[in-house]
Amino acid sequence: MSKPSERQIPADAVRLAGFSLLEPNTLLQRFQPTWFNVWEASLYKKANARSGSRQWLLRRFGIDDAMLPAEALRKTNYRDWLNGLGDACHQAVAQLGAKGEFQLRHERNALLYVDAWGETTTFEEVNSWRDALSVDILPKNIVRDYGINGFSGKLRGERNGLMSALLIAQDMLNSDLSDNVIICGHFRSIPVLTFSEMQRYARARGGTQSNSQASVERIGCLILKKTAPGGPWLHLSRYLRLPDSSRQAAQYLADSWLQHCGANTRQVLGVTPPAGALRQLQQQAFDRLPVTLAYRALNELYGDSGCMNPALFWRYLQQFPMPPGHALLNVLDGQDGAWLLESWLTEAIP
C-alpha cells in the first residue's frame, strides 16, 4: 500500500503575520433570570433547552463591581471592549517587529471589522456619536493609527462574520488589491441577543444534559499578508452544505475532512454554536475519523464566543504547539453549513 501524500500549501494561501485574542480578566458569572423581565426569562429557559444545559455562565467586558451581580451582567460598559480592540490590534502589529510595523504603516492597508449583532449602539447605550461610529461602522483609532487607506468595511454575518472576512482577505491579497489586511472583531454576550439566537436551533435528541454553557466575550485582531517571514499559512478551502439527516451530515463532514487531510495532518479541530444538536453532530463526525488522527472540540475547552469562535483555532495552537505540519479547522455555522479552514506550520514555534 502506497504511503499517503502530504497536504500541500496552495498557491493562493496567505500568511497570518500577527494575531491577538483578548478576553475579560473576570471570572465566569452565572446568569440569573429575574421575575420583572418575563420575556428574557422565557428566552433563557428555551436557550437552556436547546443547548442541553441547566445554566449559562457569562464572562463580559466592562462589568461594574458596584452593581448587583445580576444587573452588572446586563449593563456593562462598552468602553472597556472598545479600548481593548485597540490593545488587541497593537499586540498583533507588535509581532511584526519594529521593521515590519514601520513597513505596514507605509503600505496599502485594508481593515475588515467583524461583530455578531450589527448595529448595537442601542443595546450598548452609547452616549457619544464618535463612539457610535467606532461601534457600528469602523473603529476610528485603528483607522487613524495604522494608515488604513484601502478597501475597508464592517461585516455582520452573525457566526459567519470572521470566516467571511477571511475569505475577502484571501481574495484581496491574491488579487493584489492590498499589501496587508487587518481583521478586527469582537463578540458581545448581550443576554437577550445571546438567548434569542438560540431559538433558531433544534433541541438535542437524547444524550446527557451538561451542567452549564459558557459564553465568553472576546476581541481579536489578525494581520494577513501574502508573504511574511513567519507565522502559519492559511487557506479557506471550502464551504459545505450539509444534508438534512444528522447521520448523513456527520458522515459527509468526516469524509470531507479526510479529503483535506494528508500524511502531514496533525489534528482536526472544530468549533460549533452551543446548540446540543450541533455539538452531537460534530462529535458524531469526530467518531468517524481514524483513531490515528487527533481531534478536539474547541468550544468544550474555551466556551462559546459567537463570530470569534474560529479565532480559537490559533489560540489553541499557541497554547498546545504542534510540530511543523498541517491542521484542519471545521466551523459549523448553525445554518446547515460548515467552513473548512486549513493551516500549515512550516517551522516549530519557539
GURO-380569 format. One record per residue (C-alpha): chain; x, y, z. Coordinates in steps of 0.02 Angstrom, whole numbers, plus 50000, padded with zeros to 5 digits. Example, Ala and Ser with C-alpha at 12.3 -4.5 7.8 and 13.67 -1.06 7.14 Angstrom:
2
(pt 'A' (50615 49775 50390))
(pt 'A' (50684 49947 50357))
//
This chain:
350
(pt 'A' (50000 50000 50000))
(pt 'A' (50070 50170 49949))
(pt 'A' (50103 50300 50082))
(pt 'A' (49977 50445 50081))
(pt 'A' (50046 50607 50014))
(pt 'A' (50067 50763 50117))
(pt 'A' (49941 50904 50110))
(pt 'A' (50025 51041 50009))
(pt 'A' (50009 51229 50033))
(pt 'A' (49901 51300 49892))
(pt 'A' (49966 51443 49786))
(pt 'A' (49827 51559 49848))
(pt 'A' (49862 51529 50034))
(pt 'A' (49902 51683 50139))
(pt 'A' (50009 51710 50293))
(pt 'A' (49949 51753 50468))
(pt 'A' (50083 51879 50516))
(pt 'A' (50005 51941 50679))
(pt 'A' (49871 51877 50796))
(pt 'A' (49797 51930 50962))
(pt 'A' (49643 51871 51055))
(pt 'A' (49590 51952 51218))
(pt 'A' (49453 51915 51345))
(pt 'A' (49396 51991 51510))
(pt 'A' (49503 51963 51664))
(pt 'A' (49349 51924 51768))
(pt 'A' (49278 51755 51817))
(pt 'A' (49130 51671 51736))
(pt 'A' (48968 51726 51820))
(pt 'A' (48803 51637 51823))
(pt 'A' (48661 51725 51734))
(pt 'A' (48505 51738 51841))
(pt 'A' (48338 51774 51758))
(pt 'A' (48226 51896 51850))
(pt 'A' (48039 51898 51878))
(pt 'A' (48017 52075 51809))
(pt 'A' (48080 52029 51635))
(pt 'A' (47970 51883 51584))
(pt 'A' (48023 51887 51402))
(pt 'A' (48207 51873 51445))
(pt 'A' (48171 51734 51571))
(pt 'A' (48073 51639 51438))
(pt 'A' (48215 51655 51312))
(pt 'A' (48338 51596 51444))
(pt 'A' (48234 51440 51479))
(pt 'A' (48222 51399 51294))
(pt 'A' (48408 51431 51268))
(pt 'A' (48447 51304 51404))
(pt 'A' (48336 51177 51319))
(pt 'A' (48420 51198 51151))
(pt 'A' (48596 51200 51220))
(pt 'A' (48562 51049 51331))
(pt 'A' (48619 51141 51487))
(pt 'A' (48550 51190 51657))
(pt 'A' (48626 51364 51670))
(pt 'A' (48725 51494 51573))
(pt 'A' (48890 51568 51631))
(pt 'A' (48941 51736 51557))
(pt 'A' (49109 51824 51553))
(pt 'A' (49093 52004 51496))
(pt 'A' (49195 52161 51471))
(pt 'A' (49151 52318 51569))
(pt 'A' (49066 52242 51721))
(pt 'A' (49034 52371 51859))
(pt 'A' (49084 52295 52026))
(pt 'A' (48975 52421 52117))
(pt 'A' (48816 52348 52042))
(pt 'A' (48724 52192 52095))
(pt 'A' (48799 52044 52000))
(pt 'A' (48635 52000 51913))
(pt 'A' (48616 52177 51845))
(pt 'A' (48802 52200 51809))
(pt 'A' (48795 52060 51679))
(pt 'A' (48658 52153 51587))
(pt 'A' (48726 52330 51598))
(pt 'A' (48909 52326 51551))
(pt 'A' (49014 52473 51493))
(pt 'A' (49056 52466 51308))
(pt 'A' (49213 52572 51326))
(pt 'A' (49306 52426 51404))
(pt 'A' (49295 52316 51249))
(pt 'A' (49312 52463 51129))
(pt 'A' (49478 52513 51209))
(pt 'A' (49527 52328 51212))
(pt 'A' (49504 52319 51024))
(pt 'A' (49646 52444 51005))
(pt 'A' (49753 52344 51126))
(pt 'A' (49724 52184 51026))
(pt 'A' (49775 52271 50865))
(pt 'A' (49931 52343 50947))
(pt 'A' (49983 52170 51009))
(pt 'A' (49958 52093 50837))
(pt 'A' (50057 52230 50749))
(pt 'A' (50197 52216 50877))
(pt 'A' (50225 52036 50819))
(pt 'A' (50287 52106 50653))
(pt 'A' (50438 52183 50740))
(pt 'A' (50495 52364 50727))
(pt 'A' (50542 52350 50543))
(pt 'A' (50381 52259 50497))
(pt 'A' (50275 52386 50590))
(pt 'A' (50362 52530 50500))
(pt 'A' (50330 52446 50332))
(pt 'A' (50148 52413 50373))
(pt 'A' (50115 52596 50409))
(pt 'A' (50180 52641 50235))
(pt 'A' (50094 52504 50133))
(pt 'A' (49919 52478 50064))
(pt 'A' (49814 52427 50213))
(pt 'A' (49634 52367 50221))
(pt 'A' (49526 52346 50375))
(pt 'A' (49384 52221 50396))
(pt 'A' (49281 52246 50553))
(pt 'A' (49177 52099 50618))
(pt 'A' (49044 52079 50750))
(pt 'A' (48897 51965 50782))
(pt 'A' (48747 52080 50801))
(pt 'A' (48765 52225 50680))
(pt 'A' (48712 52396 50746))
(pt 'A' (48717 52383 50936))
(pt 'A' (48729 52563 50997))
(pt 'A' (48554 52548 51072))
(pt 'A' (48597 52391 51169))
(pt 'A' (48766 52464 51220))
(pt 'A' (48687 52630 51275))
(pt 'A' (48822 52726 51181))
(pt 'A' (48819 52909 51234))
(pt 'A' (48942 52983 51107))
(pt 'A' (48922 52997 50919))
(pt 'A' (49109 52969 50899))
(pt 'A' (49097 52805 50995))
(pt 'A' (48941 52761 50895))
(pt 'A' (49044 52772 50735))
(pt 'A' (49176 52657 50809))
(pt 'A' (49047 52531 50872))
(pt 'A' (48935 52524 50719))
(pt 'A' (49047 52571 50571))
(pt 'A' (49238 52565 50593))
(pt 'A' (49350 52589 50747))
(pt 'A' (49419 52764 50713))
(pt 'A' (49578 52743 50817))
(pt 'A' (49635 52592 50716))
(pt 'A' (49594 52679 50551))
(pt 'A' (49698 52829 50606))
(pt 'A' (49844 52740 50690))
(pt 'A' (49882 52613 50554))
(pt 'A' (49854 52715 50398))
(pt 'A' (49704 52622 50332))
(pt 'A' (49692 52680 50152))
(pt 'A' (49622 52531 50059))
(pt 'A' (49453 52445 50044))
(pt 'A' (49377 52433 50218))
(pt 'A' (49208 52395 50293))
(pt 'A' (49108 52310 50428))
(pt 'A' (49043 52132 50411))
(pt 'A' (48899 52069 50515))
(pt 'A' (48866 51893 50456))
(pt 'A' (48817 51827 50628))
(pt 'A' (48926 51673 50656))
(pt 'A' (48994 51682 50479))
(pt 'A' (49071 51854 50506))
(pt 'A' (49252 51807 50538))
(pt 'A' (49253 51671 50405))
(pt 'A' (49179 51791 50277))
(pt 'A' (49316 51917 50323))
(pt 'A' (49450 51784 50297))
(pt 'A' (49376 51741 50127))
(pt 'A' (49375 51925 50074))
(pt 'A' (49552 51949 50141))
(pt 'A' (49614 51796 50046))
(pt 'A' (49537 51862 49884))
(pt 'A' (49606 52038 49911))
(pt 'A' (49783 51981 49943))
(pt 'A' (49785 51861 49796))
(pt 'A' (49717 51994 49677))
(pt 'A' (49848 52121 49739))
(pt 'A' (49718 52245 49799))
(pt 'A' (49808 52265 49965))
(pt 'A' (49976 52228 50045))
(pt 'A' (49901 52195 50218))
(pt 'A' (49726 52154 50278))
(pt 'A' (49690 52189 50460))
(pt 'A' (49538 52098 50530))
(pt 'A' (49470 52162 50695))
(pt 'A' (49324 52076 50777))
(pt 'A' (49228 52061 50938))
(pt 'A' (49087 51962 51016))
(pt 'A' (48970 52032 51148))
(pt 'A' (48869 51914 51259))
(pt 'A' (48720 52030 51271))
(pt 'A' (48599 51913 51363))
(pt 'A' (48440 51949 51266))
(pt 'A' (48530 51931 51098))
(pt 'A' (48629 51777 51151))
(pt 'A' (48473 51688 51211))
(pt 'A' (48369 51745 51061))
(pt 'A' (48496 51672 50940))
(pt 'A' (48474 51501 51020))
(pt 'A' (48292 51495 50963))
(pt 'A' (48347 51451 50785))
(pt 'A' (48424 51285 50838))
(pt 'A' (48339 51118 50864))
(pt 'A' (48338 51027 51030))
(pt 'A' (48464 50888 51055))
(pt 'A' (48395 50712 51043))
(pt 'A' (48445 50601 51187))
(pt 'A' (48614 50615 51270))
(pt 'A' (48655 50681 51442))
(pt 'A' (48624 50861 51491))
(pt 'A' (48777 50966 51530))
(pt 'A' (48784 51066 51689))
(pt 'A' (48819 51236 51611))
(pt 'A' (48852 51330 51449))
(pt 'A' (48988 51463 51447))
(pt 'A' (48977 51620 51340))
(pt 'A' (49139 51720 51338))
(pt 'A' (49163 51891 51259))
(pt 'A' (49321 51902 51155))
(pt 'A' (49404 52033 51047))
(pt 'A' (49538 51994 50921))
(pt 'A' (49649 52055 50780))
(pt 'A' (49725 51960 50634))
(pt 'A' (49853 52032 50513))
(pt 'A' (49860 51941 50347))
(pt 'A' (49993 51957 50213))
(pt 'A' (50026 51866 50051))
(pt 'A' (50203 51833 50108))
(pt 'A' (50286 51859 50277))
(pt 'A' (50444 51795 50363))
(pt 'A' (50347 51698 50495))
(pt 'A' (50177 51638 50550))
(pt 'A' (50065 51497 50487))
(pt 'A' (49997 51485 50311))
(pt 'A' (49808 51490 50297))
(pt 'A' (49687 51435 50163))
(pt 'A' (49498 51443 50169))
(pt 'A' (49463 51288 50066))
(pt 'A' (49277 51250 50058))
(pt 'A' (49104 51292 50118))
(pt 'A' (48998 51135 50137))
(pt 'A' (48810 51123 50128))
(pt 'A' (48761 50982 50246))
(pt 'A' (48624 50851 50215))
(pt 'A' (48465 50864 50318))
(pt 'A' (48489 50695 50402))
(pt 'A' (48606 50708 50553))
(pt 'A' (48682 50538 50516))
(pt 'A' (48716 50582 50334))
(pt 'A' (48781 50754 50386))
(pt 'A' (48905 50675 50509))
(pt 'A' (48969 50554 50376))
(pt 'A' (48980 50693 50246))
(pt 'A' (49079 50801 50367))
(pt 'A' (49201 50661 50410))
(pt 'A' (49226 50617 50226))
(pt 'A' (49257 50800 50182))
(pt 'A' (49385 50816 50321))
(pt 'A' (49479 50663 50261))
(pt 'A' (49483 50733 50083))
(pt 'A' (49576 50884 50153))
(pt 'A' (49699 50783 50258))
(pt 'A' (49867 50710 50214))
(pt 'A' (50016 50622 50290))
(pt 'A' (50069 50785 50375))
(pt 'A' (49898 50820 50453))
(pt 'A' (49919 50830 50642))
(pt 'A' (49741 50859 50700))
(pt 'A' (49564 50909 50657))
(pt 'A' (49487 51044 50766))
(pt 'A' (49307 51101 50770))
(pt 'A' (49200 51247 50831))
(pt 'A' (49012 51250 50836))
(pt 'A' (48869 51353 50907))
(pt 'A' (48819 51297 51083))
(pt 'A' (48665 51202 51023))
(pt 'A' (48662 51025 51089))
(pt 'A' (48609 50954 50921))
(pt 'A' (48759 51034 50833))
(pt 'A' (48881 50976 50966))
(pt 'A' (48813 50800 50943))
(pt 'A' (48834 50814 50754))
(pt 'A' (49014 50870 50773))
(pt 'A' (49054 50729 50893))
(pt 'A' (48974 50600 50778))
(pt 'A' (49085 50661 50637))
(pt 'A' (49239 50654 50750))
(pt 'A' (49195 50473 50795))
(pt 'A' (49204 50426 50611))
(pt 'A' (49386 50482 50594))
(pt 'A' (49530 50357 50600))
(pt 'A' (49597 50326 50775))
(pt 'A' (49767 50387 50718))
(pt 'A' (49701 50564 50683))
(pt 'A' (49686 50679 50835))
(pt 'A' (49534 50791 50855))
(pt 'A' (49467 50917 50979))
(pt 'A' (49306 51017 51004))
(pt 'A' (49369 51191 51048))
(pt 'A' (49205 51253 51119))
(pt 'A' (49212 51121 51254))
(pt 'A' (49380 51192 51305))
(pt 'A' (49356 51380 51286))
(pt 'A' (49168 51413 51288))
(pt 'A' (49068 51499 51153))
(pt 'A' (49117 51666 51075))
(pt 'A' (48998 51681 50929))
(pt 'A' (49079 51751 50772))
(pt 'A' (49251 51746 50856))
(pt 'A' (49248 51556 50880))
(pt 'A' (49363 51522 50730))
(pt 'A' (49499 51627 50814))
(pt 'A' (49507 51494 50950))
(pt 'A' (49598 51390 50819))
(pt 'A' (49757 51493 50837))
(pt 'A' (49734 51516 51024))
(pt 'A' (49736 51326 51040))
(pt 'A' (49890 51306 50929))
(pt 'A' (49980 51438 51034))
(pt 'A' (49940 51350 51196))
(pt 'A' (49969 51174 51131))
(pt 'A' (50104 51192 50997))
(pt 'A' (50112 51055 50867))
(pt 'A' (50265 51006 50765))
(pt 'A' (50276 51076 50588))
(pt 'A' (50132 51010 50486))
(pt 'A' (49952 51034 50437))
(pt 'A' (49795 51061 50541))
(pt 'A' (49613 51075 50488))
(pt 'A' (49477 51180 50569))
(pt 'A' (49293 51141 50542))
(pt 'A' (49172 51284 50579))
(pt 'A' (48988 51240 50594))
(pt 'A' (48891 51400 50561))
(pt 'A' (48722 51344 50630))
(pt 'A' (48639 51371 50460))
(pt 'A' (48662 51195 50391))
(pt 'A' (48836 51233 50329))
(pt 'A' (49019 51213 50376))
(pt 'A' (49181 51303 50330))
(pt 'A' (49345 51211 50310))
(pt 'A' (49499 51314 50354))
(pt 'A' (49674 51240 50335))
(pt 'A' (49833 51296 50422))
(pt 'A' (50014 51246 50390))
(pt 'A' (50154 51274 50513))
(pt 'A' (50320 51264 50420))
(pt 'A' (50431 51283 50573))
(pt 'A' (50413 51243 50757))
(pt 'A' (50351 51380 50874))
(pt 'A' (50497 51436 50984))
//
